[in-house]
Amino acid sequence: MGGGASVGMKVVVGFIFFLFKSSAAEPRVVTPFPTPKITDLPQFGGDHKENLYWGTYRPHLYLGIRARTPKSLIAGLMWIVVKDNKYQLRHVCKHEDELSTYGWTKHNGRDYGHQLLVDNGITLTTEFIKSKEDGSGYGGDWAVRITVQIDKSKWNEEFGKGGNLFFYLADESGNVLNLSRENLNIHEDSLLASGSRQDIQDWQLHLKSMDDLEMHYSGFHTPHFHNLSDIVEENLASQIQKHARLQLSDSLDDSPNVLVFQIIGGFSFITDIILISATNSESSRVEERLSSLTGTSLSNQLKYNEQAFDEKFEKVFNLAEKVVSESIIVGKAAVGNLLGGIGYFYGQSEIALSRISNLGEHINYISYWPAELYTAVPSRPSFPRGFLWDEGFHQLIIWRWDIHISLDIIGHWLDLMNVDGWIPREQILGAEARSRVPEEYVPQHPTDGNPPTLFLALSDIINALKNNELTAKDKTDIYQFLERAFVRLEAWFQWFNTTQSGKQMSSYYWHGRDNKTILELNPKTLSCGLDDYPRASHPSADERHVDLRCWMLLAADSMHSIGELLDKETKSGKNYGSTAKLLSDVELLNQMHFDDAYAAYFDFGNHTEKVQLKWEEIETGPNHTTHQLVRDVLEEPVLRFVPHIGYVSLFPFMEKIIPSESWILEKQLELISNRSLFWTDYGLRSLAETSSLYMKFNTEHEAPYWRGQIWINMNYRILSALHHYSKENGPYQEKAKTIYEELRSNLVRNIVHNYQQTGYLWEQFDQNNGEGKGSHPFTGWTSLVILIMAEAYI
């Protein structure tokens, strides 16, 4: 379709946009899509909503608990280690903390999780559980068991004779938290604090332990919750300076809305911390509920939930006969930390104005409407927020585990759509999320898209429907979801189809590239998700991006399938089937993107290979220059194919467009298995060694990112296509099967090896030695290793 979309489609688009004109007082870009929210469906209310109310929804913390409500009662854990002969407070997940390992090894996404943290001689186990019993308030009660074990051989006793934990509660609504008493003695009374809120009514926080613990506290009043580590550190520093002791001050601000409890134990201790809701009701049964969430009763519940997780894991992924036991442990950690990393965020995105408005140069952005987002996150230390293109890959796993959590997450994302059908690609909602993001990445550009990967998950779910793999209730809920979502999915498709279309019929290009930069070797294409992957050297409207064309085929095909399910496909102007047919036309695809000389698919654009970075003196002000690396173009660009073999070259293969009998399929298989191009013993590299930009820095400080390293999401999609062609009759069936089996084995072996060696799943892997690189733990799309193990493909 693209620039030459059918007249019917154009009319529909124009009609939709005419209907959705917003008032002049409210810029279109921050006008919500004017249909009922998907998350207001009955299936996301009632028991479902209450069951998911509490959770480990603060993924940027080593342990953080909150409710799915904008202003929640929040809880978190801090602890102290001694490193380089200094006290260091842990709270926010950070690479520089250099923990040996951490992450949820098991988590069911609802009411149970088990996490292991190993940090400079201290091993912490945190176990989370929820309980809904007679008498409890909305969302029920929750408990955390913290087990501390310290290696004495690695511990300097000058810094204390055991562990120092800090557990806190804070009320984002500003409600006062009441300390139970000034002399905290848990063996006399387990009550630590109490308070009241509209959602859960009166509540109590208790601590129980069989071990000999010393307790201290501090209470603070603050409107800010993203810097609680700083507040605790300042209190401790003051106490060390005044009294030479590492203890909280045992004091309270007026009307405290944060209470921090210091728990000092020996080299080994266990403590249970419990929140009991609705303690004011006549039938509250506080003591019984408290007893059920502590001691032996809690141990039994945790053991039961762990066993239930293991049983469900095997039922869903069926790995027992497919991989060895060491791989299964890694698979559980991948799924556990993906589910345990689901977060809840509330706030307003910042939308860049530079390309949409003339409201004055001094205003750089405008605020989106206040919105909530329930989402998985790619990486707890580096990317603990929502990323649109990552989320579709996350949901390939999550829907198989819990279809209702998955639909809830997809619904939240689609509810972020504006009147034009655009969804901001990166969600930075609230002060906690904002505090972790470099300033230049905060504003979202409404001209820029992101791969519509939610269609990957929706297509997968629809296939499961067609194959009768779901229960009757699940089917009903999915149909209701799709009925409500259809108009938003249409608008999303049309946004891409109109704003990202190219000059030629059925061509597309990613908007948002900087055509004025003098600093970047090859201007980045952040909107495509592949960041610094080589595109045309000189961005222009003449570009044709083969990956976006394939994403549009996926979207059109998905819309066609959904339309057929809902009996909407035959309605005038909504024939997504014909659009999918056009985009899957191999002859047309080859005319636009296939280079006979290389026998490969390429982008097209205004391009020259003669570009380099060189040092120059740049004027930065009157009588002032600086030595800087700048872009030097040695020849004029021309309109041509962009001759870089890499992941983008394989998108038609990934989308399974190439006929199984075509000689082009054989050429694709040869590219994949060529060691100078894609093939390594650890997975397929993102860019061929033969590329002029292979592993090249894009600026002085921007190291290569998608210029050679191995990424699991793309390897998963390539494996999916190899698996498909290995089942299709044709002359290259056996070759596809051989390559599939070896690539699958290499990927699983290397990911498992890295986990065993380092304690982590990684963002990407080195193409030369398989070593994990980038952020860790990265249990976003690297968790797809579980589907690779299970041979569950889209």
C-alpha positions in Angstrom: 0.0 0.0 0.0 2.1 2.9 1.3 2.0 6.0 -0.9 -0.3 4.2 -3.4 -2.8 2.9 -0.9 -6.2 1.9 -2.3 -8.7 4.7 -2.8 -11.0 2.9 -0.3 -8.4 2.9 2.4 -7.6 6.6 1.8 -11.3 7.5 2.2 -11.6 5.6 5.4 -8.4 7.2 6.8 -9.7 10.7 5.9 -13.1 10.0 7.4 -11.5 8.7 10.7 -9.3 11.7 10.9 -12.2 14.1 10.2 -14.3 12.5 12.9 -11.5 12.7 15.4 -10.6 16.4 15.0 -9.9 17.9 18.4 -10.5 21.4 19.7 -8.0 24.1 19.0 -7.5 24.5 22.7 -6.1 20.9 23.0 -3.4 20.0 20.5 -4.2 16.8 18.6 -1.1 15.1 19.7 -2.2 15.1 23.3 -5.8 14.2 22.6 -6.7 10.7 23.6 -8.3 8.3 21.1 -12.0 8.9 21.4 -13.3 5.4 22.1 -13.9 3.4 25.3 -10.6 2.3 26.9 -9.8 -1.4 26.5 -8.8 -1.7 30.1 -12.4 -0.7 31.1 -13.7 -4.0 29.8 -15.4 -6.1 32.5 -12.8 -8.8 32.2 -10.1 -6.4 33.5 -12.3 -5.5 36.5 -13.7 -7.5 39.4 -11.6 -10.4 40.6 -9.0 -10.0 37.9 -8.2 -6.4 39.0 -8.3 -7.2 42.7 -6.1 -10.2 42.2 -3.5 -8.1 40.5 -3.8 -5.1 42.9 -0.5 -5.7 44.8 2.7 -6.8 43.2 6.4 -6.4 42.8 5.5 -3.5 40.4 8.6 -1.4 41.1 11.1 -3.3 38.9 13.9 -0.7 39.2 14.4 -1.8 42.8 16.0 -5.0 44.0 12.7 -5.4 45.9 9.8 -3.0 45.5 6.1 -3.5 46.1 3.2 -1.3 45.2 -0.4 -1.4 44.1 -1.8 -0.8 40.7 -3.1 2.6 41.6 -1.7 6.1 40.8 -0.9 7.0 44.5 -0.1 3.8 46.3 1.2 2.6 49.6 4.7 1.5 48.4 7.3 -0.7 50.1 11.0 -1.4 49.4 14.1 -3.1 50.7 17.6 -1.6 51.2 20.7 -3.2 52.7 24.3 -2.4 53.5 27.4 -4.1 52.2 31.0 -3.3 52.8 32.9 -2.8 49.6 36.4 -1.2 49.3 36.3 -0.7 53.1 33.2 1.6 52.7 29.6 1.2 53.6 27.4 1.0 50.5 23.6 1.1 50.6 21.7 -1.0 48.0 18.2 -0.1 46.9 18.0 0.7 43.2 19.2 -1.9 40.7 22.6 -0.6 39.4 25.3 -2.2 37.3 27.9 -0.4 39.3 26.8 -2.3 42.5 28.4 -5.4 40.8 26.1 -8.0 42.4 27.2 -11.5 41.5 23.7 -12.3 40.5 20.1 -11.1 41.2 16.7 -11.7 39.7 13.4 -13.5 40.3 14.3 -17.1 39.7 10.6 -18.0 39.9 7.5 -15.6 39.7 4.0 -16.3 38.6 3.1 -12.7 37.8 0.3 -12.7 40.4 0.9 -13.8 43.9 4.2 -15.5 44.3 7.9 -14.8 43.6 11.3 -16.1 44.7 14.4 -14.0 44.2 18.1 -14.6 44.8 20.6 -11.7 45.3 24.3 -12.4 45.9 26.3 -9.3 46.9 29.9 -9.2 48.2 29.7 -12.0 50.7 26.0 -11.5 51.4 23.3 -13.8 50.0 19.7 -12.5 50.2 16.7 -14.5 49.3 13.4 -12.5 49.0 10.1 -14.4 48.7 6.9 -12.6 48.0 3.4 -13.9 48.5 -0.2 -12.6 48.6 -3.2 -13.9 50.4 -6.9 -13.1 50.1 -8.8 -14.4 53.1 -12.1 -13.7 54.9 -11.9 -10.3 56.5 -9.0 -8.9 54.4 -9.4 -5.6 52.5 -9.2 -4.9 48.8 -6.3 -6.8 47.2 -5.8 -8.9 50.3 -2.6 -9.1 52.4 1.0 -9.7 51.4 4.1 -11.0 53.0 7.8 -10.9 52.3 10.3 -13.4 53.7 13.9 -12.2 53.7 16.6 -14.7 54.4 20.1 -13.3 55.0 23.3 -15.4 54.9 26.8 -13.8 55.2 30.0 -15.4 54.3 32.2 -14.7 57.4 35.4 -15.2 55.4 34.5 -12.2 53.3 33.3 -10.0 56.1 35.3 -7.4 58.1 33.8 -7.5 61.6 34.9 -3.9 62.2 31.9 -3.0 60.1 29.4 -4.9 62.4 28.7 -8.5 63.3 26.0 -9.2 60.8 23.5 -8.0 58.3 21.8 -4.6 58.1 18.5 -4.4 56.3 16.2 -1.4 55.8 12.6 -2.0 55.0 10.3 0.9 54.4 6.7 1.9 53.7 5.7 5.2 52.1 2.3 6.6 51.2 2.3 8.4 47.9 -1.1 10.0 48.8 0.6 11.7 51.8 -1.3 9.9 54.4 0.4 9.8 57.8 2.0 6.6 58.9 1.9 5.7 62.5 4.8 4.1 64.4 3.5 1.5 66.7 5.8 2.5 69.6 9.2 4.0 70.1 10.8 0.9 71.7 10.6 -1.6 68.9 10.9 -5.2 70.3 9.5 -7.7 67.9 9.4 -10.5 70.6 7.0 -8.4 72.6 4.8 -7.2 69.8 5.2 -7.7 66.1 3.4 -4.5 65.1 5.6 -2.0 63.5 3.3 0.6 61.9 -0.3 1.3 61.0 -2.3 3.7 58.9 -5.4 4.2 56.9 -6.2 4.5 53.2 -9.4 4.6 51.1 -8.4 1.5 49.0 -7.4 -1.0 51.7 -8.9 0.8 54.8 -7.0 0.5 58.0 -3.8 -1.5 57.7 -1.0 -2.8 59.8 2.7 -3.7 59.1 4.1 -6.5 61.2 7.6 -8.1 61.5 8.1 -11.6 62.9 11.3 -13.5 63.4 12.7 -16.4 65.5 16.1 -14.7 65.4 17.6 -12.1 67.8 17.2 -8.9 65.9 17.9 -5.3 66.8 15.5 -2.6 65.4 15.8 1.1 64.7 13.6 3.5 62.7 13.3 6.9 61.2 10.2 8.7 59.9 10.2 11.3 57.1 7.8 13.6 55.5 8.5 14.1 51.8 6.6 14.7 48.6 9.3 12.8 46.7 9.8 9.1 46.5 12.4 8.6 43.8 15.3 9.5 46.1 14.5 7.6 49.3 18.1 6.1 49.2 19.5 9.6 49.6 17.2 10.3 52.6 18.3 7.1 54.4 22.0 7.7 53.6 21.8 11.3 55.0 20.2 10.0 58.2 22.8 7.3 58.6 25.7 9.7 57.8 24.4 12.1 60.4 24.3 9.4 63.1 27.8 8.2 62.2 29.1 11.7 62.5 27.3 12.4 65.8 27.4 9.1 67.6 29.9 6.9 65.6 27.2 4.3 65.0 25.5 2.9 61.9 22.0 3.3 63.2 18.9 5.2 62.1 18.1 8.1 64.4 15.0 6.6 66.1 13.2 9.9 65.4 10.2 11.0 63.4 9.4 14.1 61.3 6.0 15.7 61.9 3.3 13.8 60.0 5.6 11.2 58.4 4.5 9.6 55.2 7.7 7.4 55.0 8.8 5.0 57.7 12.1 3.2 57.5 12.9 0.2 59.7 16.5 -0.9 60.3 16.8 -4.6 61.0 20.2 -5.7 62.4 20.8 -9.4 62.6 23.7 -11.9 62.8 25.5 -13.7 60.0 22.3 -15.7 59.3 18.7 -14.7 60.0 15.2 -14.8 58.6 12.5 -12.2 58.9 8.9 -12.2 57.8 7.3 -8.8 57.0 3.6 -8.7 56.6 1.0 -6.1 55.5 -2.5 -6.8 56.8 -5.4 -4.8 55.3 -8.8 -3.9 56.6 -7.8 -4.3 60.2 -10.7 -2.1 61.3 -13.5 -4.5 60.2 -15.4 -6.5 62.8 -14.5 -9.7 61.0 -10.9 -8.8 60.4 -9.4 -11.9 62.1 -6.0 -10.1 62.2 -4.2 -12.6 64.4 -5.3 -15.6 62.3 -4.3 -13.9 59.0 -1.0 -12.8 60.5 -0.3 -16.3 61.7 -1.0 -17.8 58.2 1.6 -15.5 56.7 4.5 -16.1 59.1 6.6 -19.0 60.4 5.8 -22.6 59.4 2.5 -21.6 57.7 4.3 -19.2 55.4 7.0 -21.8 54.8 4.4 -24.3 53.7 2.7 -21.7 51.4 5.9 -20.7 49.8 6.8 -24.4 49.2 3.4 -25.0 47.7 3.6 -22.0 45.4 7.1 -23.0 44.3 5.9 -26.5 43.4 2.9 -25.0 41.5 5.3 -22.7 39.5 7.4 -25.7 38.5 4.4 -27.7 37.5 2.9 -24.9 35.4 6.3 -24.2 33.8 6.6 -27.7 32.6 2.9 -27.8 31.4 3.3 -24.5 29.5 6.7 -25.0 27.9 7.1 -28.8 28.0 10.9 -28.8 28.2 11.6 -32.1 30.0 12.4 -34.0 26.8 13.8 -31.0 24.8 16.7 -29.7 26.8 18.9 -30.7 29.7 18.1 -29.8 33.3 20.7 -27.0 33.4 18.9 -25.3 30.6 15.5 -25.6 32.4 16.9 -23.7 35.4 17.9 -20.9 33.1 14.5 -21.0 31.4 12.7 -20.7 34.7 14.9 -17.7 35.6 14.1 -16.1 32.2 10.4 -16.5 32.7 10.5 -15.7 36.5 12.4 -12.4 36.1 10.3 -11.3 33.1 7.1 -11.8 35.1 8.7 -10.4 38.3 9.8 -7.4 36.3 6.3 -6.4 35.3 5.8 -2.8 36.6 3.0 -0.3 37.1 3.7 3.3 36.2 1.6 6.5 36.3 2.4 9.9 34.8 2.6 12.0 31.7 4.8 11.5 28.7 6.7 14.5 27.3 5.9 15.1 23.6 8.5 17.0 21.5 7.0 20.0 19.8 9.8 20.8 17.4 8.1 19.1 14.4 4.5 19.7 15.3 3.9 23.2 16.6 5.0 26.8 16.5 4.2 27.5 20.1 7.5 29.2 20.8 11.1 28.0 20.8 11.3 28.3 24.6 8.8 25.4 24.9 10.4 22.2 24.1 7.6 19.7 24.8 4.0 19.4 25.8 2.6 16.9 28.3 0.5 13.9 27.3 -2.6 13.2 29.4 -2.0 11.5 32.8 -2.0 7.8 32.1 -1.2 4.4 33.7 0.8 1.6 32.2 1.0 -2.0 33.3 3.9 -3.5 31.4 6.9 -5.8 31.4 10.3 -4.1 31.2 13.4 -5.0 29.2 15.9 -4.6 32.0 15.5 -3.7 35.6 18.8 -1.7 36.0 18.9 0.0 32.6 15.4 0.1 31.1 12.9 -0.2 33.9 10.0 1.3 31.9 7.8 0.5 29.0 9.3 0.1 25.5 6.7 -0.4 22.7 8.7 -2.6 20.3 10.1 -4.7 23.1 6.7 -5.4 24.5 5.5 -7.4 21.6 8.3 -9.8 22.1 7.6 -10.0 25.9 4.0 -10.9 25.2 5.0 -13.9 23.1 6.1 -15.5 26.4 3.6 -13.9 28.8 0.4 -14.8 26.9 1.4 -18.5 27.0 1.9 -18.2 30.7 -1.1 -16.1 31.6 -3.4 -14.9 28.8 -5.3 -12.5 31.0 -2.1 -10.7 32.2 -1.0 -10.4 28.6 -4.3 -9.0 27.3 -4.3 -6.5 30.3 -0.8 -5.3 29.3 -1.6 -5.1 25.6 -4.8 -3.2 26.5 -2.8 -0.7 28.6 -0.5 0.0 25.7 -3.3 0.5 23.2 -5.1 2.8 25.6 -2.0 5.1 25.3 -3.0 5.8 21.7 -3.7 9.4 20.7 -6.4 10.6 18.3 -4.2 10.1 15.3 -3.4 6.5 16.1 0.1 7.2 17.4 1.6 5.5 20.5 4.7 7.0 22.2 7.4 4.4 21.7 9.1 4.9 25.1 7.0 5.4 28.3 8.7 7.5 31.0 5.8 7.9 33.4 6.4 9.3 36.9 9.3 10.7 38.8 10.9 7.3 39.6 10.9 6.4 35.9 12.1 9.9 34.8 15.0 9.8 37.3 16.6 6.9 35.3 16.5 8.4 31.8 19.1 10.7 30.0 17.4 14.0 29.2 17.7 13.6 25.4 15.6 10.4 25.4 12.7 11.8 27.4 10.8 13.8 24.7 8.8 11.5 22.4 8.4 12.6 18.7 4.9 12.1 17.3 6.3 11.8 13.7 8.2 8.7 14.7 7.0 5.2 14.9 8.3 1.9 16.4 7.9 -1.6 15.1 4.3 -2.7 15.7 5.4 -5.9 17.5 2.1 -6.2 19.5 0.8 -7.7 16.2 3.3 -10.5 16.7 1.6 -11.5 20.0 -1.9 -10.9 18.7 -1.1 -13.1 15.6 0.2 -15.8 17.9 -2.9 -15.6 20.1 -5.2 -15.8 17.1 -3.3 -18.9 15.9 -3.8 -20.5 19.3 -7.6 -19.7 19.0 -7.7 -21.3 15.5 -5.9 -24.4 16.8 -8.3 -24.7 19.7 -5.5 -24.4 22.3 -7.5 -22.2 24.7 -10.3 -22.7 27.2 -13.9 -21.5 26.4 -13.6 -18.6 28.9 -10.3 -17.5 27.4 -11.8 -17.6 23.9 -14.7 -15.4 25.1 -12.4 -12.9 26.7 -10.1 -12.7 23.7 -13.1 -12.1 21.3 -14.4 -9.3 23.6 -10.9 -7.9 23.8 -10.5 -7.8 20.0 -13.9 -6.3 19.5 -13.0 -3.4 21.8 -9.5 -3.1 20.4 -10.3 -3.3 16.7 -10.9 0.4 16.1 -7.6 1.3 17.9 -5.7 -1.4 16.0 -7.1 0.1 12.7 -6.1 3.6 13.7 -2.6 2.3 14.6 -2.3 0.6 11.2 -3.5 3.6 9.4 -1.1 5.9 11.2 1.8 3.8 9.9 0.2 3.5 6.5 -0.1 7.2 6.0 2.7 8.8 8.0 5.5 6.3 7.2 4.6 5.6 3.6 7.2 6.2 0.9 7.1 7.8 -2.6 6.5 4.5 -4.4 3.4 2.3 -3.9 3.8 -0.2 -1.1 7.1 1.5 0.1 7.7 2.7 3.6 10.5 4.5 5.5 11.1 5.2 9.1 10.7 8.9 9.9 12.8 10.8 12.4 16.3 10.5 11.1 18.5 13.5 11.4 19.5 14.8 8.0 21.5 17.7 9.3 23.9 16.0 11.7 27.6 16.6 11.3 28.5 14.3 14.2 27.1 10.9 13.3 28.9 8.6 10.9 25.5 7.2 9.8 22.4 9.0 11.2 20.6 6.8 13.7 17.2 5.4 13.1 15.9 5.1 16.7 12.3 4.7 15.5 13.1 1.3 13.8 14.4 -0.2 17.1 17.7 -1.1 15.5 19.2 2.3 16.5 22.6 2.6 14.7 22.0 -0.1 12.1 23.4 1.3 8.8 20.8 3.0 6.6 21.2 5.4 3.7 24.0 7.8 4.5 21.9 10.8 3.7 18.3 10.6 5.1 15.6 11.7 2.7 12.0 11.0 1.7 13.4 8.8 -1.1 14.2 6.1 1.3 12.6 2.6 1.3 13.1 0.5 4.4 12.7 -3.2 3.8 12.1 -4.0 7.5 9.2 -1.5 7.8 7.6 -2.9 4.7 7.7 -6.4 6.4 6.3 -5.0 9.7 3.4 -3.6 7.6 2.8 -7.0 6.1 2.7 -8.5 9.6 0.2 -5.8 10.7 -2.0 -6.1 7.6 -2.0 -9.9 7.9 -2.9 -9.6 11.6 -5.7 -7.1 10.9 -7.0 -9.5 8.2 -7.1 -12.4 10.6 -8.8 -10.3 13.3 -11.3 -8.9 10.8 -12.2 -12.4 9.7 -12.7 -13.6 13.3 -14.9 -10.6 14.1 -16.7 -10.6 10.7 -15.4 -7.1 9.9 -13.2 -7.9 6.9 -15.9 -7.6 4.3 -16.9 -4.1 5.2 -16.2 -1.5 2.6 -12.7 0.0 2.7 -11.3 -2.4 5.2 -9.9 -5.2 3.1 -6.7 -5.9 4.9 -6.4 -9.2 3.1 -5.7 -7.4 -0.2 -3.2 -5.1 1.5 -1.4 -8.2 2.9 -1.5 -9.8 -0.6 0.1 -6.7 -2.1 2.8 -6.5 0.5 3.6 -10.2 0.2 4.0 -9.9 -3.6 7.5 -11.3 -4.1 7.9 -9.7 -7.6 7.1 -6.3 -6.2 9.3 -6.8 -3.2 12.2 -7.9 -5.4 11.8 -4.9 -7.7 12.0 -2.5 -4.7 14.6 -4.2 -2.4 16.4 -7.2 -4.0 20.0 -6.6 -5.3 20.9 -9.3 -7.9 24.6 -8.6 -7.5 24.6 -9.5 -3.8 21.5 -11.8 -4.0 20.3 -10.0 -0.9 17.5 -7.6 0.2 18.5 -4.0 1.0 17.2 -0.6 1.9 17.1 2.0 -0.8 18.1 5.6 -0.4 20.4 8.5 -1.0 23.7 6.8 -0.2 27.5 6.9 -0.4 29.9 4.5 1.2 32.6 7.2 1.3 31.8 8.7 4.7 34.2 8.8 7.6 34.7 10.6 11.0 37.7 12.9 11.2 39.0 15.3 13.8 38.4 19.0 13.1 38.5 22.3 14.9 34.9 23.5 15.4 33.9 27.0 16.4 31.7 26.8 19.5 31.6 30.6 20.2 33.5 33.9 19.7 37.2 33.1 19.7 36.6 29.6 20.9 37.1 26.3 19.1 37.0 22.7 20.1 38.7 19.6 18.7 35.8 17.3 17.6 35.2 14.2 15.5 32.9 15.2 12.6 31.4 13.6 9.6 33.4 13.9 6.4 31.6 13.0 3.1 34.1 12.2 0.4 31.7 11.8 -2.5 28.2 12.9 -3.4 25.5 10.4 -2.5 23.2 8.8 -5.2 19.9 7.0 -5.0 20.8 3.3 -4.8 20.6 0.2 -2.7 22.3 0.5 0.7 24.8 -2.4 0.5 25.0 -3.5 4.1 24.1 -7.2 4.8 22.6 -7.6 8.2 19.4 -8.3 10.1 17.4 -5.9 7.9 18.4 -8.0 4.8 16.7 -11.0 6.4 13.3 -9.4 7.1 11.6 -10.9 4.0 12.9 -14.3 5.2 11.7 -13.7 8.7 8.3 -12.8 7.4 8.3 -16.0 5.3 7.5 -14.1 2.1 9.9 -16.1 0.0 8.4 -19.2 -1.7 9.9 -22.5 -0.5 10.9 -23.5 -4.0 12.5 -20.1 -4.9 16.2 -19.9 -5.6 16.2 -16.8 -3.5 15.5 -19.0 -0.5 18.6 -20.9 -1.2 20.6 -17.7 -1.3 19.1 -16.6 2.0 20.2 -19.8 3.6 23.7 -19.4 2.2 23.9 -15.8 3.6 22.8 -17.1 7.0 25.3 -19.9 7.1 28.2 -17.8 5.8 30.8 -17.1 8.5 31.9 -13.8 6.9 28.3 -12.6 7.0 25.9 -13.8 9.7 27.1 -17.1 11.1 29.0 -17.5 14.4 29.1 -20.3 16.9 27.0 -18.3 19.3 24.2 -17.0 17.1 23.7 -14.8 14.1 25.5 -11.4 14.1 23.5 -8.2 13.4 25.8 -6.9 10.7 28.2 -8.7 8.3 31.9 -8.5 8.9 32.1 -7.3 5.2 30.1 -4.2 6.0 32.0 -0.9 5.9 30.3 0.0 9.2 30.9 -3.3 11.0 31.7 -2.5 14.7 32.3 1.2 13.8 31.7 3.9 16.4 28.9 6.2 15.2 30.3 9.2 17.1 33.3 9.7 19.3 31.4 8.2 22.3 28.7 6.1 20.7 30.0 2.5 20.6 28.5 0.1 18.0 25.2 -1.3 19.2 23.5 -3.1 16.2 26.7 -3.3 14.1 27.8 -6.9 14.7 26.6 -8.0 18.1 24.2 -10.9 18.5 20.6 -10.1 19.5 18.1 -12.8 20.6 14.9 -11.2 19.3 16.1 -11.2 15.8 17.7 -14.7 16.1 14.3 -15.9 17.4 12.5 -14.6 14.4 15.1 -16.1 12.0 14.8 -19.4 13.8 11.1 -19.2 13.5 11.5 -18.9 9.7 14.0 -21.6 9.5 11.7 -23.9 11.4 8.9 -23.0 9.0 11.0 -23.7 5.9 12.2 -27.0 7.4 8.6 -28.2 7.5 7.7 -26.9 4.0 8.2 -29.2 1.0 10.8 -27.9 -1.3 14.3 -28.3 -2.6 15.8 -26.5 0.4 13.9 -28.2 3.2 16.8 -30.3 4.5 19.2 -27.4 4.3 16.8 -25.2 6.4 16.5 -28.0 8.9 20.2 -28.5 9.3 20.8 -24.8 9.8 17.9 -24.5 12.2 19.1 -27.3 14.4 22.7 -25.9 14.6 21.6 -22.3 15.2 19.1 -23.3 17.9 21.8 -25.4 19.6 24.3 -22.6 19.5 22.0 -20.0 20.9 20.7 -22.1 23.8 24.2 -23.4 24.7 25.7 -19.9 24.7 22.9 -18.3 26.7 22.9 -21.1 29.3 26.7 -20.9 29.5 26.7 -17.2 30.1 24.1 -17.6 32.8 26.1 -20.3 34.6 29.3 -18.2 34.3 27.9 -14.8 35.2 24.6 -15.3 36.9 22.7 -13.2 34.3 20.9 -13.1 31.0 22.3 -10.4 28.8 21.1 -7.7 26.4 23.3 -8.9 23.6 26.2 -11.3 23.0 29.7 -10.8 21.5 29.9 -12.3 18.1 33.6 -13.3 18.5 33.4 -15.2 21.8 29.8 -15.3 22.8 30.3 -13.2 25.9 27.3 -11.4 27.3 27.3 -7.7 26.7 25.3 -4.6 27.6 22.6 -4.5 30.3 22.1 -7.4 32.7 19.9 -8.9 33.9 18.2 -8.4 30.5 15.1 -10.6 30.8 13.1 -8.7 28.1 13.4 -10.3 24.7 16.5 -12.4 25.7 13.8 -14.4 27.6 12.8 -15.7 24.2 15.4 -18.4 24.9 12.6 -20.2 26.7 10.5 -20.3 23.4 13.6 -21.4 21.5 14.1 -24.2 24.0 10.4 -25.1 23.7 10.5 -24.8 19.9 7.4 -22.5 20.2 7.5 -20.2 17.2 5.2 -17.6 15.5 
